[in-house]
Amino acid sequence: MTDTLEKTARVLPDGTTYVITGDIPAMWLRDSTAQFSPFLLMMSADDAVQDLIAGLVRRQLRYICLDPYANAFNAEPSGAAYDPDDLADNPWVWEEKYEIDSLAFPLQLAYRTWRMTGRRDFLDDTAHRALRTVVRTWRVEQEHETASRYRFRRHGMPPTETLTRDGLGSPVGPTGMTWSGFRPSDDACTYGYNVPGNLFAATALDHVRAIAREVFHDDDLAGDARALRDEIRAGVERFGVVDHPSYGRIYAYEVDGLGGQVLMDDANLPSLLSLPHLGATDLDDPVYQATRAFVLGPDNPYHHAGRAARGVGSAHTPPGYIWPIALAVEGLTSPDPAEKLALIQTLRDTDAGTLAMHEAFHCDDAGRYTRDWFSWGDSMFCELVLDYCGHRVSDAVREGRHVQS
């Protein structure tokens, strides 16, 4: 965990916190939230950590106001970008792949920090504007075909790096859900309604509702957030739950509202496997339990089993590669301490002797891995260890308590 503090985080002159994802010099809204999730448990023991996280929330919400469609940002308006030919011309933006979770994760971090500390200084006018921006964006993207101005085109790249129909994406019908161009893996969605992303958005809208009412006394925003949450959940229930011949009623990974569906799960969060961890469903929910059995079995095309380990991978990495973050999520969503410990041991034994989590490793040979330094994986391992020891972020948020060092 010290690597995250010492190597990824930087306090900028304005007092906000900038967090790189690891070996890429940019800040992802999703990754930076997950990277600091374990530190929420230690905020009462260290005021500097509390200030660091509050500063991270302030910077995330500022970025959302700058461009709600961007997934990754620069520390300064330098114009640095993954691909200088992308359509985004904002010098703050590293990449503008629109992903629902890029908006949901900062809302979760803001809510948790507020609930666990009672602090409101980071929930300022910019934060209020960011909350309204998120709700407005998700409402626009409920009608993506007719209302959205967002386009993403990247020339000369694989299909996962761009959107079809001149950047609009594959056709979708209205469902009540909100559209996403890209998955949490940063790969293009096959169909525009990502189900775990929508369920996480519904949870984040509960956070918006609470902050709007209790901090900003904005009943209109709170009401709109609640209505949108209900529309999204109804859309998932109608279009995102399917009958599987072997598992029964399970969540699809993506649908289009026109009959198309993708049955799979991806290692990146929000995933179907991670839904209880994110507060998006109950662990004992029958649809989740059936979905979990599917995700962790051979019918999930991205579940791999080999000599080194078995677990969930991603289309973002080569075939047969397992992601440590998915192994951590498997443990975080298991009620069995023995299973949690076994997964901790698997993660320990598959670091290829580097003492760090990687993005992914081959199921037969952990010495074959992607990305030397992937800070999100390190933090997920730490969160699983803390969970095994009885220190759970969700419990601490609910009870308003902290772990003392």
Secondary structure, DSSP 8 states (H G I E B T S, - for coil): -HHIIIIIEEE-TTS-EEE--BSSSSEEHHHHHHHHGGGGGGGGG-HHHHHHHHHHHHHHHHHHHH-TT-SEE-SSS----S-TTSS---TTEEE----HHHHHHHHHHHHHHHHHH---TTSSHHHHHHHHHHHHHHHHGGGHHHH-------TTS-GGGS-HHHHT-S-----SS---SB-TTS-B-SSSEEHHHHHHHHHHHHHHHHHHHHTS--HHHHHHHHHHHHHHHHHIIIIIEEEETTTEEEE-SEE-SSS-EE----SSSS-STTTTTTTSS-TT-HHHHHHHHHHTSTTSTTEEE-SS-EEE--TTS-TTEE-HHHHHHHHHT-S-HHHHHHHHHHHHHTSTTSSS--SEEETTEEEEEE-S-BHHHHHHHHHHHHHHTT--HHHHHHHT-----
